[in-house]
Amino acid sequence: MEKINSSKEKEQPNKLINENNLSYYINESKKLIKKKSMKDVKLAFLSNFTINGLAETMKVLCFEQRIYAETYAVPYNQYAQEILNKSSKLYDFNSDIIFILLDSEQLLDSMYKMDEKQREKYTKEKFDELRGLINILKENTNAKIVFNTLLVPLYSSRGIIENKQKFGLKKSIHRFNEMFESLSIDDSQLFIFDFNSFCSKMGYENLVDRKMYYLGDMRISPMALVNIGIEYMAYIFPLTSSTKKCVILDLDNTLWGGILGEEGTENIKLGPEKDGKPFLDFQKRLLELFERGIILAINSKNNYNDVIEVMKKHKYMLLKENNFACIKINWKDKVTNTREIAKELNIGLDSLVFLDDDKTNRELIKKFIPEVMVVDLPEDPSLYPKVIEDLKVFNTFTITGEDLNRGKMYVSQKKRGELKLKVKDLESFLKQLGIKVNISSAKKSNISRIAQLTQKTNQFNLTTRRYQDADIKKFSESKEYIVKCIDVEDKFGDYGITGIAIVKKNKEDWLVDSFLLSCRILGKEIEKVFLGFIIEEAKKEGIKKLIGEFISTKKNSLAKDFYKSNKFELGKKTNEKEIWNFDLKNKYDYPKFFIITKDI
Amino acid sequence: MKTLKELVSNILGIDKEEINDNSSPDNINSWDSFNTLMLVSEIEKNFNVKFNMDEVMSIKNINDIKKLLGKHGVTKGIND
């Protein structure tokens, strides 16, 4: 049974929402000392008004997420100069992401006195001007660019008939924003931050302090700048490959109100009315996450059969057994269960989010598994749905078919595991799975996924070279490289694109630049099949030697013996990497019971 | 609630002991125009008051801030 949280102390719903002042962040940012295990990121800010303190805020917010940020804020209102000058500090800084915050009033200063025709023309001109700047920025940097939409003015002298004009003041800005949004649709580098949506969330009157505006050109008050930083964190998670993959959930007083063991299926709080509704909405939010590919798991002290009964019989229990890739309902401690969940799902502890109403359990996880992100659920369940809405940690820059299906794929994985228990040896297990491996070249439809795999795969990754979409595109167009990927399917489901190889073709030998497989398909000897394919291709072109590299990281020990066990010979070995050679005169054996198709 | 000295020491990054009525941008290096505004913003939140623009512009030293807070009826936390 769950212990009900009796703590009366005021808690913050989670780390990414808080009430700290700007000065807190400015002071804290001076104390940060980089830890070895931290990821690095570089952030730049361009703006036409005062944003002092935003960079410091983000440094601290990043640090709380084990990310060390270096920042560069372009001097006040010099964004255009810095973009145009190819040897500017901005380019020298070599940022991973550039945030552009422009104030519409300053940018479109003379618009208020125009008639509709002039305004339409002027909007178009200003848009072209900014688009030109963004294009120059894109040519000179690989950084992601985040452009804030312009604030739609709240005041119009026309008052209640403002929106009867074809090209009113407000509509002009809307049009401008729409044009920018369409520019970003097929652009993997440009992202649009919906500043107007942010303003409605915060309330514009809370965002602006008019005397600060006039005295210090602060278009956003110091208090509100902190909140912008919090919103911007949504970009930092995918940028640093820190996006979370799985939510671990408690049951009593988390997925429903009350204690199941005491109150029974009929009496738990869960339903369309009053105090049952927050739990229903909370489950809706979680189901939405599942549908966009987030893995769900249960970690609860309860009676297994009671819980299954709720899932089967309770009318408003939205989350069913087959939404969970891993279910730990037992009387073991939550730390052990959490570790087991990560192990069974074969994902890193740092990709887990832990949701539990019990403060003691949360503190236990924080203490013993600090890699796990622990969300402090508020005491009031009516705030539960908002907790999910405010989590920025599931953001990605692209969404692939594989992403959308991940939650379901892990549920299929659970069924595969059950089969494995029934079958005696690995080979007959693999045969029964009926694995199909399809090998294809990089092309428009899969480039994002290939780049994503290089960024996210840590364990079975021989060189851990991270590439962006643009890099993969370049390789695939070059005659000196081949880029191949595999998609894998078995009788329980489709894994999608889960392995890639990038090979550099030299005259006499081929060098495997990258070779990686997603953890989901490991343990099936698929990596041997994929390597076999590369060896055959090299033989076909009369190449003498295939060279593999192994670059050791904290996370890839799993791949350490890959070349050795596949009869490669160790060549050079330095602290940095090992070089392995395969003489292509030799025969290479790999499992033949796979169905291999080539969709090249 | 914090005291005025705590707020000032926090924002300007100086010891509380260094702060007196005559402390001003002229004799404290870290006190720039941005910090004045940040001070105002956090003093307003802390003491639950709102200054107008002229009042903010009239701030030349700590004593001015005290006078303003007094004018807005704040009695606690000003002098310690």
Interface residues (C-beta under 8 A of the other chain):
Chain A: N21 L22 S23 Y24 I26 N27 K30 T50 N52 G53 D209 R210 K211 M212 Y214 L215 G216 M218 S221 P222 M223
Chain B: N10 I11 G13 S33 F34 L37 M38 V40 S41 E42 K45 F51 N52 M53 V56 M57
